[in-house]
Amino acid sequence: MAIARTGTAPPQFRAALASDQPLFGAWLQLESPLVAEAIGHVGFDWVGIDTQHGMIGYTGMLSMLQALAISGTPSIVRVSTNDQGAIGRALDSGAHGVIVPLIESADAAARAVAACRYPPDGVRSWGPIRPSLADPGVGVRDGDMRAACIVMVETRAGVEHVEEIARVPGVDGILVGPADLGISLGGSPGETLTSEVNDASVREIARACRDAGVAMGSLAPSPQRVDEYVRAGCRFVAAHRDLQSMMTAAVDALTVARGTSTRPSGP
């Protein structure tokens, strides 16, 4: 589903999450506004900026959000913790939503939602610096409507409480972290969404999301496995990862070069 982008109005990523069509995204862990701008022009439905595990600080995040704004592609920031200040700062810097890691209870999910909403529905402090540049008339209800709140379920405890988490008002999506989930369940960091270790838990998460009417998402290990993730119940999936794709392309280039090059003959 292509997200409509008209004029300077922000892409309605939050509304698109509520649709039945899969949204394909890109995942950025390298601090590069130029890469963000280039990826933004590709046509992805959303682009994630990873400030939890990525090498991206605040200044880099801000520059990448500005670069993505040129293309009109929705930008979602994964914050490092369930922190009101970090969530508000990402939204004030122009993110169209946040991904909050390691959510294990309905109370934790409610705190994440509250950080995305202004009073009386939440605790977000007023100061939408970049959103107000694009729309000087932006108001409290506009901010509440535009900010997508995605929480991560990636532990055994999170799965045990996923039904209550999914039903927290204002939770727009649940992103499954297969690696941490696998570790929590006794597996390895190499577990994927559909691995045997994660399978039963992912099915439970998908069921809870369907029942609550929220979107489930994840990060695919490769573009070739995106369809597998969609069939598992994901409605938003990262199909591209900057560092992984760069390394894969570099290895392929070197392999081709070594396989086709000829050594100069000796004297």
SEMARLUM-674521 format. One line per 5 residues: number of its first residue (from 1); their letters; for each residue x, y, z of N, C-alpha, C. Coordinates in pm, whole numbers, padded with zeros to 5 digits. Example, Ala and Ser with C-alpha at 12.3 -4.5 7.8 and 13.67 -1.06 7.14 Angstrom:
<rs>
1> as> 01319:-00569:00780:01230:-00450:00780:01320:-00330:00780  01285:-00225:00708:01367:-00106:00714:01290:00003:00787
</rs>
This chain:
<rs>
1> maiar> 00086:-00120:00000:00000:00000:00000:00088:00124:00000  00080:00201:-00106:00158:00324:-00113:00090:00430:-00026  00168:00497:00057:00113:00599:00146:00108:00732:00072  -00009:00795:00074:-00026:00922:00002:00061:01030:00063  00125:01108:-00024:00207:01220:00021:00165:01343:-00061
6> tgtap> 00104:01440:00003:00057:01557:-00068:00110:01683:-00003  00173:01768:-00084:00223:01894:-00033:00317:01874:00083  00300:01957:00186:00386:01946:00304:00320:01867:00416  00199:01815:00391:00132:01738:00495:00210:01610:00524  00225:01574:00651:00302:01455:00685:00233:01328:00638
11> pqfra> 00309:01228:00598:00249:01101:00556:00172:01040:00673  00057:00986:00645:-00026:00932:00751:00010:00786:00777  00130:00766:00828:00177:00631:00856:00090:00562:00960  00049:00635:01061:-00032:00576:01167:-00163:00522:01111  -00226:00597:01022:-00349:00550:00960:-00323:00430:00871
16> alasd> -00211:00431:00800:-00179:00319:00712:-00156:00191:00790  -00107:00201:00913:-00087:00081:00995:-00218:00007:01021  -00327:00080:01018:-00457:00020:01047:-00514:-00053:00926  -00450:-00041:00811:-00500:-00108:00691:-00457:-00254:00689  -00512:-00329:00595:-00477:-00471:00584:-00360:-00495:00489
21> qplfg> -00312:-00389:00424:-00206:-00404:00326:-00069:-00397:00395  00025:-00484:00355:00159:-00480:00418:00234:-00353:00380  00309:-00301:00475:00391:-00183:00455:00537:-00226:00461  00611:-00200:00354:00750:-00245:00346:00844:-00129:00374  00938:-00152:00464:01025:-00044:00507:01172:-00074:00491
26> awlql> 01253:00027:00524:01399:00014:00527:01445:00046:00668  01556:-00015:00710:01606:-00001:00847:01746:00057:00842  01766:00170:00907:01894:00241:00901:01962:00240:01037  02087:00192:01038:02168:00188:01161:02295:00272:01148  02323:00319:01028:02443:00399:01005:02405:00547:01003
31> esplv> 02484:00628:01069:02453:00770:01079:02495:00841:00951  02401:00853:00857:02430:00917:00729:02304:00983:00673  02295:01116:00677:02181:01184:00616:02170:01159:00466  02284:01146:00397:02281:01122:00253:02218:00987:00223  02258:00885:00298:02198:00753:00279:02048:00758:00310
36> aeaig> 02011:00828:00417:01870:00841:00451:01792:00908:00338  01849:01013:00282:01782:01083:00172:01766:00991:00051  01874:00919:00018:01869:00829:-00097:01765:00720:-00076  01765:00659:00042:01669:00553:00071:01526:00607:00071  01510:00731:00118:01378:00792:00119:01318:00806:-00019
41> hvgfd> 01402:00821:-00121:01353:00838:-00258:01325:00706:-00328  01358:00593:-00265:01338:00463:-00330:01191:00429:-00343  01111:00466:-00243:00969:00436:-00248:00919:00345:-00137  01001:00322:-00035:00955:00242:00078:00837:00311:00146  00754:00231:00213:00638:00285:00284:00678:00353:00414
46> wvgid> 00794:00317:00467:00844:00378:00591:00993:00350:00601  01060:00432:00680:01203:00412:00706:01225:00421:00857  01291:00319:00913:01320:00317:01054:01462:00367:01082  01475:00452:01181:01606:00501:01226:01633:00441:01362  01737:00360:01371:01763:00281:01491:01863:00351:01583
51> tqhgm> 01811:00413:01688:01900:00477:01785:01922:00389:01908  01870:00266:01903:01896:00172:02012:02024:00094:01987  02029:00021:01876:02147:-00058:01842:02228:00003:01728  02172:00100:01658:02246:00164:01550:02349:00263:01602  02438:00306:01513:02545:00400:01550:02499:00545:01527
56> igytg> 02383:00579:01582:02319:00707:01552:02293:00784:01680  02353:00902:01692:02328:00990:01805:02216:01088:01774  02191:01183:01867:02080:01274:01845:02099:01362:01722  02217:01421:01708:02240:01510:01593:02225:01434:01462  02276:01310:01460:02262:01228:01340:02116:01195:01311
61> mlsml> 02042:01161:01416:01899:01132:01399:01825:01251:01341  01852:01370:01396:01787:01491:01347:01818:01514:01200  01944:01502:01162:01983:01523:01022:01918:01420:00930  01907:01297:00978:01845:01193:00896:01695:01216:00881  01630:01265:00986:01488:01299:00977:01467:01413:00877
66> qalai> 01556:01512:00880:01546:01622:00783:01566:01570:00640  01660:01479:00623:01686:01424:00489:01567:01343:00439  01506:01265:00528:01390:01186:00487:01270:01274:00455  01260:01388:00521:01147:01478:00496:01145:01527:00352  01262:01533:00288:01270:01578:00150:01189:01485:00060
71> sgtps> 01195:01355:00089:01126:01257:00005:00980:01239:00044  00945:01278:00169:00808:01258:00216:00782:01119:00269  00886:01037:00281:00869:00902:00333:00856:00906:00485  00759:00836:00542:00743:00836:00688:00868:00786:00758  00903:00852:00866:01022:00816:00943:00981:00772:01083
76> ivrvs> 01032:00657:01124:01000:00600:01254:01132:00582:01330  01140:00632:01451:01263:00622:01530:01248:00515:01637  01344:00421:01640:01348:00330:01754:01433:00396:01862  01368:00429:01972:01439:00489:02085:01509:00380:02164  01601:00418:02251:01680:00318:02321:01608:00259:02442
81> tndqg> 01520:00337:02504:01446:00290:02621:01307:00352:02622  01224:00301:02712:01089:00355:02729:01097:00480:02815  01148:00586:02754:01177:00710:02825:01095:00824:02766  01021:00894:02852:00934:01002:02806:01012:01109:02730  01128:01146:02782:01207:01250:02717:01257:01209:02580
86> aigra> 01307:01086:02568:01360:01038:02440:01249:01027:02336  01132:00979:02378:01019:00966:02286:00972:01104:02238  00955:01196:02331:00911:01330:02293:01011:01401:02204  01139:01381:02232:01242:01448:02152:01243:01395:02008  01223:01265:01991:01217:01208:01856:01099:01264:01779
91> ldsga> 00984:01274:01845:00865:01328:01778:00879:01477:01750  00935:01553:01844:00957:01695:01822:01058:01719:01709  01146:01622:01687:01247:01635:01581:01193:01597:01445  01068:01549:01440:01005:01524:01312:00971:01380:01282  00998:01286:01374:00960:01146:01350:00808:01134:01345
96> hgviv> 00759:01045:01259:00615:01022:01248:00568:00914:01345  00662:00860:01422:00627:00760:01520:00752:00709:01588  00733:00631:01692:00846:00572:01764:00824:00423:01781  00936:00352:01793:00936:00211:01829:01003:00203:01966  00933:00146:02063:00982:00142:02201:01017:-00002:02235
101> plies> 01144:-00030:02270:01186:-00168:02292:01149:-00224:02428  01155:-00360:02436:01150:-00434:02562:01027:-00401:02647  00911:-00407:02584:00786:-00386:02657:00737:-00521:02709  00712:-00529:02840:00677:-00656:02901:00546:-00653:02980  00477:-00539:02978:00351:-00529:03053:00262:-00423:02993
106> adaaa> 00135:-00430:03030:00041:-00328:02985:00078:-00192:03041  00128:-00188:03165:00167:-00060:03225:00282:00004:03146  00379:-00077:03105:00490:-00023:03027:00441:00028:02892  00350:-00045:02829:00294:00000:02702:00216:00130:02719  00142:00141:02829:00066:00263:02854:00158:00383:02875
111> ravaa> 00274:00361:02937:00371:00471:02954:00424:00517:02819  00449:00423:02729:00497:00458:02596:00393:00539:02520  00268:00495:02528:00159:00568:02461:00146:00708:02520  00150:00719:02652:00133:00849:02717:00242:00947:02673  00365:00895:02650:00474:00982:02606:00452:01034:02465
116> crypp> 00365:00967:02388:00335:01009:02250:00215:01102:02241  00142:01120:02350:00018:01198:02348:00026:01317:02444  -00034:01426:02401:-00042:01544:02486:-00154:01529:02590  -00149:01605:02700:-00260:01605:02795:-00389:01649:02726  -00504:01595:02764:-00525:01509:02881:-00503:01361:02855
121> dgvrs> -00470:01325:02732:-00456:01183:02699:-00318:01126:02731  -00219:01215:02756:-00085:01167:02782:-00003:01270:02857  00128:01258:02846:00217:01345:02923:00321:01414:02834  00302:01408:02703:00399:01471:02613:00402:01622:02634  00522:01677:02644:00538:01820:02663:00528:01892:02528
126> wgpir> 00467:02010:02528:00448:02084:02403:00579:02144:02355  00610:02119:02229:00732:02173:02169:00762:02107:02037  00662:02100:01945:00682:02030:01817:00764:02116:01719  00891:02129:01745:00974:02224:01670:00969:02199:01521  01007:02080:01477:01009:02056:01332:00870:02037:01273
131> pslad> 00777:01966:01338:00643:01957:01280:00579:02094:01257  00608:02190:01345:00546:02322:01328:00610:02402:01214  00730:02363:01170:00790:02428:01053:00713:02391:00926  00675:02264:00916:00600:02219:00799:00454:02262:00806  00401:02273:00928:00261:02309:00947:00252:02403:01067
136> pgvgv> 00262:02536:01044:00259:02632:01155:00134:02624:01241  00028:02567:01186:-00096:02557:01261:-00112:02426:01336  -00007:02347:01343:-00018:02215:01409:-00064:02233:01554  -00156:02148:01595:-00210:02160:01729:-00196:02031:01809  -00249:02032:01928:-00239:01917:02017:-00301:01793:01955
141> rdgdm> -00421:01807:01902:-00489:01690:01845:-00416:01641:01720  -00356:01733:01642:-00277:01692:01526:-00161:01603:01570  -00092:01648:01675:00021:01570:01723:-00020:01433:01772  -00133:01427:01844:-00183:01298:01892:-00217:01206:01776  -00279:01262:01673:-00324:01181:01561:-00208:01128:01478
146> raaci> -00101:01207:01466:00007:01172:01374:00113:01079:01432  00127:01077:01564:00238:01003:01625:00203:00856:01645  00265:00770:01567:00243:00626:01581:00323:00574:01699  00259:00492:01780:00327:00430:01894:00336:00280:01870  00457:00234:01846:00483:00091:01822:00567:00039:01937
151> vmvet> 00523:-00067:01999:00597:-00124:02111:00656:-00258:02068  00769:-00292:02130:00835:-00418:02096:00805:-00524:02201  00765:-00641:02152:00750:-00759:02237:00861:-00854:02195  00955:-00880:02285:01075:-00954:02247:01133:-01035:02362  01048:-01065:02460:01091:-01146:02573:00979:-01242:02612
156> ragve> 01015:-01344:02691:00914:-01437:02740:00805:-01364:02818  00847:-01269:02903:00749:-01193:02982:00658:-01112:02893  00713:-01055:02786:00631:-00979:02694:00525:-01065:02627  00564:-01186:02588:00468:-01277:02525:00359:-01317:02625  00398:-01341:02750:00300:-01379:02852:00195:-01272:02874
161> hveei> 00231:-01146:02848:00137:-01035:02869:00095:-00968:02738  00118:-01035:02625:00097:-00969:02496:-00050:-00933:02473  -00142:-01013:02524:-00283:-00982:02503:-00320:-00849:02567  -00273:-00827:02693:-00301:-00701:02759:-00226:-00585:02694  -00102:-00611:02648:-00023:-00508:02581:-00093:-00460:02455
166> arvpg> -00140:-00555:02375:-00204:-00522:02247:-00332:-00442:02265  -00397:-00460:02380:-00525:-00393:02404:-00511:-00257:02472  -00390:-00214:02499:-00371:-00081:02557:-00413:00024:02454  -00507:00111:02487:-00550:00214:02391:-00432:00300:02346  -00420:00317:02216:-00313:00400:02162:-00194:00322:02111
171> vdgil> -00187:00192:02141:-00082:00109:02080:-00123:00081:01936  -00040:00125:01843:-00072:00111:01701:-00012:-00015:01639  00095:-00064:01699:00159:-00182:01643:00250:-00247:01745  00279:-00374:01719:00375:-00449:01799:00484:-00500:01706  00606:-00460:01732:00720:-00507:01655:00785:-00622:01731
176> vgpad> 00798:-00735:01665:00860:-00851:01729:01009:-00848:01701  01088:-00860:01808:01233:-00870:01794:01274:-01016:01802  01296:-01084:01689:01321:-01229:01691:01447:-01269:01767  01552:-01188:01761:01678:-01226:01825:01662:-01228:01977  01613:-01116:02034:01595:-01112:02179:01490:-01211:02225
181> lgisl> 01387:-01230:02146:01284:-01328:02182:01345:-01467:02187  01425:-01499:02086:01489:-01630:02084:01580:-01652:02203  01658:-01550:02238:01746:-01561:02355:01663:-01584:02482  01554:-01507:02496:01469:-01517:02614:01406:-01655:02627  01383:-01719:02513:01319:-01850:02514:01421:-01965:02516
186> ggspg> 01549:-01931:02532:01652:-02033:02541:01722:-02064:02412  01695:-01984:02308:01760:-02004:02180:01884:-01918:02165  01911:-01875:02042:02031:-01799:02012:01993:-01666:01948  02090:-01572:01937:02062:-01445:01870:02031:-01461:01722  02059:-01579:01667:02034:-01601:01525:01893:-01645:01492
191> etlts> 01806:-01653:01592:01669:-01697:01567:01594:-01597:01479  01512:-01647:01389:01427:-01564:01305:01284:-01569:01356  01198:-01491:01294:01059:-01483:01338:00993:-01621:01336  01023:-01700:01234:00954:-01826:01213:01037:-01948:01253  01145:-01926:01327:01225:-02040:01371:01146:-02124:01471
196> evnda> 01189:-02247:01488:01117:-02338:01578:01109:-02283:01720  01216:-02218:01766:01219:-02163:01902:01112:-02055:01919  01095:-01971:01818:01004:-01856:01828:00862:-01884:01781  00841:-01993:01709:00717:-02013:01635:00592:-01999:01721  00584:-02072:01831:00462:-02070:01913:00437:-01931:01971
201> svrei> 00544:-01865:02015:00528:-01731:02073:00483:-01630:01968  00539:-01640:01847:00500:-01548:01740:00355:-01569:01702  00312:-01693:01701:00170:-01720:01673:00080:-01655:01778  00124:-01659:01903:00047:-01597:02011:00044:-01446:01995  00156:-01388:01957:00162:-01242:01935:00071:-01204:01819
206> aracr> 00078:-01281:01709:-00005:-01252:01592:-00153:-01261:01627  -00191:-01361:01705:-00331:-01375:01745:-00376:-01256:01830  -00291:-01216:01925:-00326:-01103:02011:-00341:-00975:01929  -00254:-00956:01831:-00262:-00837:01746:-00391:-00838:01663  -00423:-00953:01606:-00547:-00962:01527:-00669:-00931:01614
211> dagva> -00672:-00990:01731:-00788:-00971:01818:-00803:-00826:01862  -00690:-00758:01882:-00693:-00619:01929:-00700:-00519:01815  -00681:-00566:01693:-00685:-00475:01579:-00563:-00387:01565  -00446:-00437:01608:-00322:-00362:01591:-00231:-00440:01495  -00135:-00370:01438:-00048:-00430:01338:00071:-00498:01404
216> mgsla> 00108:-00616:01351:00231:-00681:01394:00337:-00657:01288  00461:-00637:01332:00569:-00615:01238:00697:-00680:01284  00799:-00677:01197:00929:-00731:01234:01031:-00687:01130  01156:-00728:01152:01266:-00698:01061:01306:-00827:00993  01286:-00836:00862:01319:-00958:00789:01470:-00973:00777
221> pspqr> 01523:-01096:00787:01667:-01116:00775:01720:-01095:00634  01630:-01101:00534:01669:-01077:00395:01544:-01043:00316  01558:-00976:00202:01440:-00945:00120:01368:-01071:00074  01442:-01179:00056:01384:-01304:00007:01287:-01366:00109  01297:-01324:00236:01212:-01384:00339:01099:-01292:00384
226> vdeyv> 01082:-01180:00315:00976:-01086:00354:00839:-01151:00342  00815:-01225:00233:00683:-01287:00214:00653:-01387:00325  00756:-01456:00370:00740:-01550:00482:00692:-01477:00607  00747:-01356:00629:00708:-01279:00746:00566:-01226:00732  00528:-01187:00611:00391:-01142:00587:00293:-01256:00612
231> ragcr> 00328:-01375:00565:00241:-01491:00587:00231:-01528:00734  00333:-01492:00813:00330:-01517:00957:00242:-01417:01031  00195:-01313:00960:00105:-01217:01021:00154:-01074:01026  00273:-01047:00973:00327:-00911:00978:00257:-00819:00878  00221:-00700:00926:00164:-00599:00837:00263:-00487:00808
236> fvaah> 00375:-00483:00879:00484:-00392:00842:00615:-00465:00865  00700:-00462:00762:00823:-00540:00763:00937:-00457:00704  01051:-00459:00772:01171:-00398:00714:01230:-00496:00615  01234:-00455:00487:01284:-00542:00381:01429:-00512:00345  01481:-00401:00396:01617:-00357:00364:01684:-00308:00491
241> rdlqs> 01811:-00347:00510:01891:-00297:00621:02020:-00240:00564  02053:-00119:00601:02164:-00051:00536:02298:-00122:00554  02336:-00152:00676:02467:-00214:00701:02473:-00354:00642  02368:-00432:00664:02365:-00569:00611:02373:-00568:00459  02296:-00480:00395:02294:-00474:00249:02429:-00428:00193
246> mmtaa> 02491:-00332:00261:02621:-00284:00217:02725:-00395:00225  02726:-00469:00336:02822:-00577:00352:02798:-00688:00251  02671:-00722:00227:02639:-00827:00128:02684:-00785:-00011  02657:-00661:-00047:02699:-00611:-00179:02850:-00609:-00192  02919:-00572:-00082:03066:-00568:-00087:03125:-00707:-00104
251> vdalt> 03071:-00804:-00030:03119:-00942:-00044:03093:-00994:-00185  02974:-00967:-00238:02942:-01011:-00374:03036:-00947:-00476  03064:-00818:-00459:03153:-00749:-00553:03294:-00808:-00549  03342:-00834:-00429:03476:-00889:-00416:03482:-01030:-00472  03377:-01108:-00448:03373:-01244:-00501:03376:-01244:-00653
256> vargt> 03297:-01155:-00713:03295:-01144:-00860:03431:-01097:-00911  03486:-00996:-00844:03615:-00942:-00889:03724:-01049:-00884  03729:-01124:-00777:03832:-01228:-00765:03808:-01344:-00861  03682:-01366:-00893:03652:-01476:-00984:03674:-01444:-01129  03671:-01315:-01165:03683:-01276:-01305:03814:-01209:-01340
261> strps> 03888:-01164:-01237:04012:-01096:-01267:04120:-01194:-01306  04213:-01148:-01382:04328:-01232:-01423:04456:-01167:-01374  04543:-01251:-01321:04670:-01198:-01272:04761:-01170:-01392  04832:-01059:-01387:04926:-01033:-01498:05032:-01143:-01504  05066:-01179:-01623:05167:-01284:-01639:05305:-01229:-01600
266> gp> 05386:-01315:-01544:05520:-01273:-01502:05614:-01257:-01619  05731:-01204:-01591:05829:-01185:-01699:05880:-01319:-01752
</rs>
